[in-house]
Amino acid sequence: MADQVTVSLRRKVPKQQEPSTGRRRAGGRRKRKAGQPKGASTAWIIFSTEIRPKLKKRYEDATFATLTRLASRRWKLMDSEDKKPYEKKAREDKKRYEREMREWRAKGGDASSEETSSSIE
């Protein structure tokens, strides 16, 4: 009986069809064009990048996923006042990204990447 339950829970859910524009990689993310600036980092990314080495030092045998879970828990427990420095850095990085995108486009960068800058917040 237990085997039947396990089998029924493991059925595969069909994947949705991706449009075949050739613009997406296997993971679903768009590939940056040559010379295109790296996207802006979010407050969470800045925080997790900063805290990950500290967590790795404390939990030496932890996997990347475990470290991310620990960082995520800390982030969720932080109040808005504690998050402000990271949010400020994220706003500065967004300005950097927008400036670099303007420069890249002025040098002949792809005009179709206009949608990329509007989706970063």
C-alpha positions in Angstrom: 0.0 0.0 0.0 2.8 2.4 0.9 4.5 1.7 -2.5 1.3 2.7 -4.3 1.2 6.0 -2.5 4.8 6.8 -3.3 4.3 6.0 -6.9 1.2 8.2 -7.2 3.1 11.1 -5.7 5.9 10.8 -8.1 4.0 11.3 -11.3 5.4 13.9 -13.7 3.7 17.2 -14.3 4.0 18.3 -17.9 6.2 21.3 -18.5 4.7 24.4 -20.2 6.0 25.0 -23.7 8.5 27.8 -24.0 8.2 30.1 -27.0 10.9 29.1 -29.5 12.3 32.6 -30.0 15.9 31.4 -29.5 16.4 34.1 -26.9 16.3 32.0 -23.8 18.7 29.5 -22.4 17.8 26.1 -21.0 17.3 27.6 -17.5 14.9 30.1 -18.8 17.1 33.2 -18.3 18.1 35.4 -21.1 21.8 35.4 -22.0 23.5 38.8 -21.9 24.8 40.2 -25.1 28.5 40.9 -25.5 29.5 44.0 -23.5 26.1 44.3 -21.9 26.3 45.4 -18.2 25.6 43.0 -15.5 22.1 43.5 -13.9 21.5 45.4 -10.7 21.7 43.4 -7.4 18.8 43.4 -5.0 19.0 44.1 -1.3 18.7 40.4 -0.6 21.5 39.5 -3.0 23.8 42.0 -1.4 22.9 40.8 2.1 23.4 37.1 1.2 26.7 37.8 -0.5 27.9 39.6 2.5 26.7 37.1 5.1 27.5 33.9 3.3 31.3 33.8 4.2 30.4 34.4 7.9 27.9 31.5 7.8 30.4 29.3 5.9 33.0 30.0 8.6 30.5 29.0 11.4 29.0 26.0 9.6 32.0 24.6 7.7 30.3 21.5 6.4 27.1 23.3 5.2 26.0 23.1 1.6 25.3 26.1 -0.5 21.5 25.4 -0.2 21.8 25.2 3.6 23.7 28.4 3.8 21.1 30.1 1.6 18.3 28.8 3.9 20.2 30.2 7.0 20.7 33.6 5.3 17.1 33.6 4.2 15.9 33.1 7.8 18.1 35.9 9.0 16.8 38.2 6.3 13.2 37.4 7.2 13.9 38.1 10.9 15.4 41.5 10.2 13.3 44.6 10.6 13.1 47.3 8.0 15.6 49.4 9.9 18.2 46.6 9.7 17.6 46.2 5.9 18.0 49.9 5.1 21.8 49.7 4.4 21.3 46.8 1.9 18.4 48.6 0.3 20.5 51.7 -0.1 23.3 49.7 -1.7 20.7 48.1 -4.0 19.4 51.5 -5.1 23.0 52.6 -5.8 23.6 49.5 -7.8 20.4 50.1 -9.8 21.6 53.6 -10.7 25.0 52.1 -11.7 23.2 49.6 -13.9 20.9 52.2 -15.5 23.9 54.5 -16.2 25.9 51.6 -17.7 23.0 50.5 -19.9 22.6 54.1 -21.2 26.3 54.1 -22.1 26.1 50.7 -23.6 23.2 51.6 -25.8 24.9 54.9 -26.8 27.8 52.8 -28.0 25.5 50.7 -30.2 24.1 48.2 -27.7 21.0 46.3 -28.7 17.9 48.5 -28.5 15.7 45.4 -27.8 17.2 45.1 -24.3 15.1 48.1 -23.3 12.7 45.7 -21.5 15.6 44.4 -19.3 16.1 47.7 -17.5 12.4 48.2 -16.8 12.1 44.8 -15.2 14.9 45.4 -12.7 13.6 46.9 -9.4 
